[in-house]
Amino acid sequence: MPTIRVKPTTNARRKMSYLKFTGDKTKATKSLTVGMKRTSGRNHAGQLVVNHKGGGAKRKYRLVDFSLVSRLGKKGTVKSIEYDPNRTADIALIDFADSGLAYIIAPDGLKKDDTIICDEKTTVRPGNRMKLKNMPPSTQIHNIEMTPGRGGQICRSAGSFATLLGRDGDYVQIRLMSSEVRKVSAEGFASVGVVSNIDHSKVLIGKAGRKRHMGVKPTVLGKSKNPVDHPHGGGEGHTSIGLKYPKTPWGAPALGPRTRNKKKAGSKLVLSRRKK
């Protein structure tokens, strides 16, 4: 999608830009949408547990099928490419003739009236989904299953993809955009291609109000807070944090130390950590 800069009629709009949507401007399919209640970052007791959340425009959640295993071997036709307010990527409405409609994450290059298929082995074409063990090396993939049968969990945001490096016994090796190389079960499914809306990262928000429409409240520096609210808080004026190293609001080391749990089951599948 091309990025469009708005006219600098005010200071707020001087650097603002947005993406020109090239998909189909249709209403979401009613049978594939559900109502969504916002929690504004609060738990069941009303206590704030996630900062900087609240407000925003009302949205309906689109039921995206991240697996397609229930439609194995069935061809589907793309009815439309639609906007989804709940994710950065576009979604595609697929019509499976004998098993109804389904939403999927739209890969870059998928167009209306194209056909896709999910099968154990099929042709390498954007939108098609198959098992990782049957894909050739150097294939760009997205919506990858970490656990077979669970549905795609990684590489689902706009412009993201992983590269299949090769097979290693019961696993395949993939390289993520972060440069991390890891193993994933060869029995898992993945979709071919790069996720749509590649230019999403080039959008300039431009003003605070636009961020509030997204449901994001203002962010405040830790050293601007009181000591009771943040380890960096307190002091006279806008002084330094007064600590040996920066900390999170809960006192854990921040900005540098690695926080990944080495005892996590998936840690042994990481062959090469991402480069900073």
C-alpha positions in Angstrom: 0.0 0.0 0.0 1.3 3.5 -0.8 2.0 5.9 2.1 0.2 9.2 1.7 1.4 12.4 3.5 -1.4 14.8 4.4 -1.3 18.6 3.7 0.4 20.5 6.5 -2.6 22.6 7.4 -1.7 22.6 11.1 1.4 21.7 13.2 -0.2 18.4 14.2 -0.7 17.4 10.6 2.7 18.5 9.4 4.3 15.0 9.6 1.2 12.9 9.5 0.8 10.1 7.0 -1.6 7.2 6.4 -1.8 4.1 4.1 -4.1 4.2 1.1 -6.2 1.0 1.5 -6.2 -0.9 -1.8 -8.4 -3.8 -0.7 -12.2 -4.1 -0.9 -14.2 -1.6 1.2 -16.9 -4.0 2.4 -18.5 -4.6 5.7 -17.3 -7.4 7.8 -19.1 -10.7 7.4 -21.7 -10.9 10.2 -21.3 -14.6 10.9 -17.5 -14.2 11.4 -17.6 -11.2 13.8 -18.3 -11.0 17.5 -18.6 -8.1 19.9 -15.5 -7.1 21.9 -15.6 -5.5 25.3 -12.5 -3.4 26.3 -11.0 -3.9 29.8 -8.8 -0.8 29.6 -5.9 -2.7 31.1 -7.8 -3.6 34.3 -8.4 -7.0 35.9 -11.6 -8.5 37.3 -11.2 -6.3 40.5 -10.9 -3.1 38.5 -7.2 -2.7 39.4 -4.9 -1.4 36.7 -2.5 -4.2 35.6 -1.5 -2.9 32.1 -0.5 0.7 31.7 -1.3 3.1 28.9 -4.6 1.5 27.9 -8.1 3.1 27.7 -10.6 4.8 25.4 -10.4 4.2 21.6 -12.9 3.6 18.9 -15.4 0.7 19.1 -14.3 -2.4 17.3 -15.8 -5.8 16.3 -13.5 -8.8 16.4 -13.1 -10.8 13.2 -12.8 -14.5 13.8 -9.6 -15.3 11.9 -8.9 -19.0 11.2 -5.2 -19.4 12.0 -5.2 -23.2 11.3 -7.5 -24.1 8.3 -6.9 -27.8 9.2 -10.7 -28.3 9.3 -10.7 -27.5 5.6 -7.8 -29.8 4.6 -7.6 -30.5 0.9 -10.5 -28.1 0.0 -9.9 -25.2 -2.4 -11.1 -21.8 -1.4 -11.7 -18.6 -3.5 -10.8 -15.1 -2.2 -14.0 -13.1 -2.1 -12.4 -9.9 -0.7 -9.4 -8.4 1.0 -10.6 -6.5 4.0 -9.3 -4.1 6.7 -9.1 -5.5 10.3 -9.0 -2.9 13.1 -7.6 -5.5 15.5 -4.3 -6.2 13.7 -1.8 -4.5 11.5 -2.2 -7.0 8.6 -5.1 -7.2 6.2 -7.4 -10.2 6.2 -8.9 -12.2 3.3 -12.4 -13.6 3.2 -12.2 -17.1 1.7 -15.2 -19.0 0.3 -14.9 -22.7 0.7 -17.7 -24.0 -1.5 -18.8 -26.9 0.7 -17.7 -25.7 4.1 -18.6 -22.0 4.3 -16.6 -18.8 4.7 -13.5 -18.1 6.7 -11.1 -15.3 7.4 -7.3 -15.7 7.0 -4.4 -13.4 7.3 -3.8 -12.1 3.8 -0.3 -12.5 2.4 1.2 -9.9 0.1 0.1 -10.3 -3.5 -3.1 -12.2 -2.8 -6.0 -10.7 -4.8 -9.7 -11.1 -5.2 -10.8 -14.3 -7.1 -7.5 -16.0 -6.4 -7.7 -19.6 -5.1 -5.9 -21.0 -2.1 -5.7 -24.5 -0.5 -4.5 -26.0 2.8 -3.1 -29.5 2.4 -0.2 -31.7 3.6 1.6 -30.9 0.4 0.7 -28.4 -2.3 2.2 -25.8 -4.6 4.4 -23.0 -3.2 2.1 -20.0 -3.9 1.2 -17.0 -1.6 -1.8 -18.0 0.5 -1.4 -21.8 0.3 -0.8 -23.6 3.5 1.0 -26.9 4.0 3.3 -28.9 6.4 6.7 -27.5 6.9 8.4 -30.8 6.1 7.0 -30.6 2.5 8.3 -27.1 1.8 11.5 -26.4 -0.2 14.3 -24.5 1.6 14.5 -20.7 1.3 10.7 -20.5 1.2 9.3 -17.3 2.9 6.5 -18.3 5.3 4.2 -16.8 7.9 1.5 -17.8 10.4 3.7 -20.7 11.6 2.6 -23.3 14.1 4.8 -23.7 17.1 2.9 -26.7 18.3 1.2 -28.9 15.6 -2.5 -28.6 15.6 -2.6 -25.4 17.6 -2.8 -23.0 14.7 -0.3 -20.3 13.6 1.3 -18.3 16.5 4.3 -16.4 15.0 4.9 -14.2 12.0 1.3 -12.8 11.9 1.9 -9.0 11.9 2.1 -6.7 8.9 5.2 -7.4 6.7 6.5 -10.2 8.8 7.9 -13.5 7.5 10.3 -16.3 8.3 12.7 -18.1 6.0 12.8 -21.9 5.9 16.5 -23.0 6.1 16.2 -26.7 5.9 15.1 -29.9 7.7 16.8 -31.4 10.8 15.2 -34.7 11.7 11.8 -34.2 13.3 12.3 -30.4 13.1 12.9 -27.7 10.5 15.1 -24.7 11.0 13.7 -21.2 10.4 15.2 -17.8 10.5 13.0 -15.1 11.9 13.1 -11.4 11.0 14.9 -10.7 14.3 17.8 -12.9 13.0 17.0 -15.6 15.5 17.4 -19.1 14.2 15.2 -21.7 15.8 13.7 -25.2 15.4 10.0 -25.8 14.8 8.3 -29.2 14.5 8.3 -30.4 10.8 4.7 -31.6 11.3 3.4 -28.1 11.9 1.7 -26.1 9.2 2.7 -22.7 7.8 1.4 -20.4 5.1 3.5 -19.4 2.1 4.4 -15.7 1.5 5.0 -12.5 3.3 2.2 -10.9 5.5 0.3 -8.1 3.7 0.4 -4.4 4.5 4.2 -4.2 4.3 4.3 -0.4 4.5 2.6 -0.3 7.9 5.8 0.6 9.7 6.3 3.7 7.6 3.1 5.4 8.9 3.7 8.5 11.0 1.0 9.0 13.6 1.5 12.8 13.7 -0.6 13.7 16.8 -1.6 12.5 20.2 -5.3 12.4 19.4 -4.8 9.8 16.7 -3.0 7.6 19.3 -6.0 8.0 21.7 -8.3 6.8 18.9 -6.3 3.6 18.9 -6.9 3.1 22.6 -3.4 4.1 23.8 -3.1 6.6 26.7 -0.1 8.9 27.2 3.2 7.4 28.3 5.1 9.1 31.1 8.8 8.7 31.9 9.6 6.8 35.1 11.7 9.7 36.5 8.7 12.0 36.1 6.7 9.9 38.6 6.8 9.7 42.4 9.0 7.1 44.1 5.9 5.1 45.1 5.0 4.6 41.4 8.4 3.9 39.8 12.0 3.1 41.0 13.2 6.0 38.8 10.8 8.5 40.5 11.6 11.3 43.0 14.4 13.7 43.1 14.5 17.5 42.5 13.4 18.4 39.0 14.2 16.2 36.0 17.4 14.7 37.4 19.0 11.3 36.5 17.5 8.1 37.8 20.1 7.8 40.6 20.6 4.1 40.2 23.4 1.9 38.9 21.1 0.6 36.1 17.6 1.3 34.9 14.7 -0.8 36.2 11.2 -1.6 35.2 8.3 -0.3 37.3 8.5 -3.6 39.2 12.2 -3.4 39.9 13.6 -5.9 37.3 16.7 -4.8 35.3 15.8 -3.1 32.1 17.5 -1.9 28.8 20.1 -4.5 28.3 20.0 -7.6 30.5 18.4 -10.6 28.9 15.2 -11.7 30.6 14.3 -14.9 28.7 13.7 -17.8 31.1 16.4 -20.4 30.2 14.3 -23.2 31.8 11.5 -22.5 29.3 10.8 -25.6 27.2 11.2 -23.7 23.9 14.7 -22.3 24.9 16.4 -25.5 23.8 15.0 -25.1 20.3 16.7 -21.7 19.8 19.9 -22.3 17.8 21.0 -18.7 17.5 19.8 -15.8 19.6 18.8 -12.6 17.9 21.5 -10.0 17.4 21.0 -6.7 19.2 
